[in-house]
Amino acid sequence: MAATDRAEYCGIGIRGVAIGIDSFVWFALLFVAITVTGVVTGQVETGAQGVHTSLSGTPGSIALGLWVVLTLGYHALCEWRFGKTIGKALVNIRVASTDGSAPSLGAALIRNVARLVDWLPSLYLVGIAGMVLSDRRQRLGDRLAGTTVVSD
């Protein structure tokens, strides 16, 4: 019997709490992306009121792309290395392969790149529909990667 056969699959609620917690990490990574892009493009201003970065056009697009890469990397690396992000750790859930083992780096990357589709059209609607229609409460990214989220 596989470990995930005995595990409690996690649904929308607890996963939503975890992603809410992780959104604080996303905000910090957005700050990093904007600051790094501003420094590289020379669009950082310092003054008596602090540091200000105003990006638009190509630098703004670069910062957005960097932020997407950083957030996907955060999720993929944490889930591969530890089975969980900070948000998942705080609510005691983890990512596992469908056979109960730890996810591979490839599986973690697949499930997190597919997160971009799961977010469509907004507010994670594709991901929620996938969880509702799955016996293992898997979103599209989980199905493609052969993973699921279980109680720790």
N, C-alpha and C positions, 0 to 999 in steps of 0.2 A: 504494500500500500504506500503510495507516494505521500510525502509530508503534507502537500497541499490538499490531499483528500481529507485529512483530519483538521486542517486549518480553517479558520473562519475567514471567508472572503469579505473584503471591506467594500462597503457601498459608497454612495454619493456623499452622505453626511460627513463621515469621519475623514474621507479623502478631501472634501471641501475645506474642512478645518485645517488639515495639513497644508493644503495649497495656500490657504489664507496666511498661515504662518510663514511659508516660503516666500510670499509676496514681499515681506520685509527684506529678505535677501535679494529679491529681484530689484527692489528700490535701491539698495546699496550698490548692486551691479550696474544699474542705470547711471548712478552718480559716477562710478568708475569709468564707464564707457564715455560719458560726456566729458569728464575731466581729461582723460587720456587723449580723446580726439581734439579737444580744445588746446591742449598743450602741443600736440603734434602739428596742428594747423595754425598755431599762434593766435588763437582766438580766446585766450584767457586774459582777463583784465583783473589787476589787483589794485585796491585802493583802501581808503580809510574804512570803508564799510565792508571790506572782505574781498573774496574772490568771486568773480562773475564770469561765466562762460555762456555765450550766446551763439548757438549754431543754427544755420539754416542752409538750404540747398544741399550740395554734395557733402559738406562736413556733417550736417544733420543726418543725412542718410547713412553715412559711414558710422556715426555714433549709434544709430538704431540697429544697423547690422551687427556691430560689435556687441551690443547689448543682447541681441538674440543669441549670438554664439556663446556669450558668457553664461546666459541663463540655461541654455540647453546643455552646455558643458557642466555647469553646476549640478544639474539633475543627473545627467548620465554618469559623471564620475563618482558622485556620492552614492548613487544606487548600485553601481558596479562594485565599488570598493567596500561600502558599508551596508548595502541593501536598503538604504534609506537616506532621505534628505533630513535637514534639521527639522522641518515640519513633520515629517513622518516619524522621526525619533521622538518628538515631543508628544505625539498621540499614540505611540506604541504600535505602529504598523510598519510593514516592510514590503519591498518588492522581492518576488521569488519567481523562478522559472516554474512552469506548470508542473514539473516533476518534483518541486520542492527545494531544488538546489539554488544556490546564489546565481543571479543573472550574470551572463558574460558581458564583457565590454560591448560587444556587438549588439547584444539584445538591449542593453541599456541605451545605446545610441539610437537604435531603431525605435524603441518605445518613446523616446523623447523627441526625436525629429518628427515622428507622427503626431506629437502633441500639437504641432502647428495646425494639423487638420482637425484634431479633436476639439480645438477651440472654436472652429467654425460653426455656424455663421457668426455667433458671438456667445459669450458666457458659457463656453464648454458644451454647447448643445449636442454636437456629434459625439463627444466623449460620454455624456450622460446617456444618450440614446443607446450607445454601445453597451454601457454597464447594465441598463435596464433589460436589454435583450440577451444578455449573457448569463449562463448558469454560474460562471465563475466571477461575475461582475467585472468583466474585462472591457476596457475601452478599446478603440481601434488600435492604438499603439501597443497595448498589451497583447492583442490577438496577433498582430504582425510579428511581435518579438517573442511570442511564446512565454509571456510572463503574466503574473497576476499580483494583486496587492492583498496581503493577508495580515491578520493580527499577529503581533510579535509575541 
